[in-house]
Amino acid sequence: MSPGETPAAAPPDLVAALDARRARLGGFAAFLRYFERVGSTNDEAARLAHAGAPHGATVVAAAQERGRGRMGRDWFSPPGSGL
């Protein structure tokens, strides 16, 4: 994580939506790491995987500043513009 990128509590509506679908999700999002802002969710997911995070661990951010899209393209997701 870069300075300023610290995990935060996930928004209640996100938690409620995941909980309502828990049976269908299986292990997906059982371990959720949420950030208000992060450089790259993929980079954070890789760090979690290397640290032994469980299968299905999920990283979500309100804003992503140094993401990478398909074929290595830059990806910028300002606050509130993503899923």
C-alpha positions in Angstrom: 0.0 0.0 0.0 1.1 3.5 -0.7 0.8 6.2 1.9 -2.8 7.3 2.3 -4.1 4.0 1.0 -5.5 2.4 4.1 -8.3 -0.1 4.3 -11.6 1.4 5.5 -15.0 0.0 6.6 -17.0 -1.0 3.5 -20.2 1.0 3.0 -23.2 -0.5 4.7 -25.1 -0.9 1.4 -22.3 -2.9 -0.2 -22.1 -5.1 2.9 -25.9 -5.7 2.8 -25.9 -6.5 -0.9 -23.1 -9.1 -0.5 -24.7 -10.6 2.6 -28.1 -10.9 0.8 -26.3 -12.9 -2.0 -23.8 -14.8 0.2 -25.2 -18.3 -0.6 -24.8 -17.7 -4.4 -21.4 -16.1 -4.0 -19.7 -19.1 -2.4 -16.3 -17.9 -1.2 -16.3 -14.8 -3.4 -16.1 -11.7 -1.2 -16.1 -13.6 2.0 -12.9 -11.7 2.7 -13.4 -8.1 1.6 -10.9 -5.3 1.6 -12.4 -1.9 0.9 -10.5 1.4 0.2 -11.7 4.9 -0.1 -8.9 5.4 -2.6 -6.2 3.0 -3.9 -3.6 3.1 -6.6 -4.6 -0.3 -8.1 -7.1 -2.8 -6.9 -5.1 -5.5 -8.9 -1.9 -4.6 -7.1 -3.6 -4.8 -3.7 -5.2 -8.1 -4.6 -1.8 -9.5 -5.6 -0.4 -8.3 -2.3 -3.2 -10.0 -0.4 -2.7 -13.2 -2.4 1.0 -13.3 -1.6 0.2 -12.7 2.0 -2.1 -15.8 2.0 -5.5 -14.3 1.6 -8.2 -16.9 1.1 -9.6 -17.9 -2.3 -12.2 -15.4 -3.4 -10.7 -12.5 -1.5 -12.1 -9.3 -3.0 -10.7 -5.7 -3.2 -13.0 -2.8 -3.8 -12.2 0.9 -3.9 -14.3 4.0 -4.2 -11.6 5.6 -6.3 -8.7 4.0 -8.2 -5.8 6.2 -9.3 -3.2 4.0 -11.0 -5.2 1.0 -12.2 -4.5 -1.0 -15.3 -7.1 -2.0 -17.8 -7.0 -4.7 -20.5 -3.8 -5.0 -22.5 -1.9 -2.8 -20.0 -4.0 0.3 -20.7 -4.1 2.9 -17.9 -7.2 3.0 -15.8 -8.5 5.9 -13.7 -11.7 5.6 -11.7 -12.6 8.8 -9.9 -14.8 8.6 -6.7 -18.2 7.3 -7.3 -17.8 6.4 -10.9 -17.2 2.6 -10.7 -19.5 -0.2 -9.8 
